[in-house]
Amino acid sequence: MHTDFFLIGPPLIALVSGIAILVWPTLLNYIVAFYLILVGVAGLIPPLLLGG
């Protein structure tokens, strides 16, 4: 496995999980979903800006 997966994988999983939770919403699910989306975006931005 390539090393870049370990940098992008967990934030990408968090982002996808956050979006999936939004499909079946409750108040707690919204809170968790927004947290996961923010972690995902924050984790993806640096590798994308630095060129991976």
C-alpha positions in Angstrom: 0.0 0.0 0.0 1.2 3.5 -0.8 2.1 5.8 2.0 -0.3 8.5 0.7 -3.3 6.3 1.6 -2.4 6.7 5.3 -2.4 10.4 5.0 -5.6 10.7 2.9 -7.5 7.5 4.0 -8.7 8.4 7.5 -9.9 11.9 6.6 -11.6 10.5 3.5 -13.4 7.8 5.6 -14.5 10.5 8.1 -15.9 12.6 5.3 -17.8 9.7 3.7 -19.0 8.6 7.1 -20.2 12.1 7.9 -22.2 12.3 4.6 -23.7 8.9 5.2 -24.9 9.8 8.7 -26.6 12.9 7.2 -28.8 10.5 5.2 -30.3 9.1 8.4 -30.5 12.2 10.6 -31.2 12.8 14.2 -29.9 15.7 16.3 -26.9 13.6 17.5 -26.3 12.3 14.1 -26.1 15.9 12.7 -23.6 16.8 15.3 -21.4 13.8 14.6 -21.8 14.2 10.9 -20.6 17.8 10.9 -17.7 16.9 13.1 -16.6 14.1 10.7 -17.0 16.3 7.7 -14.9 19.0 9.2 -12.2 16.5 10.2 -12.3 15.1 6.7 -12.0 18.4 4.9 -9.3 19.6 7.3 -7.3 16.4 6.8 -7.7 16.5 3.0 -6.7 20.1 2.4 -3.0 20.0 3.3 -2.1 17.0 1.1 -4.1 18.5 -1.8 -2.4 21.9 -1.4 1.1 20.3 -1.1 0.6 18.2 -4.2 0.3 14.9 -2.3 
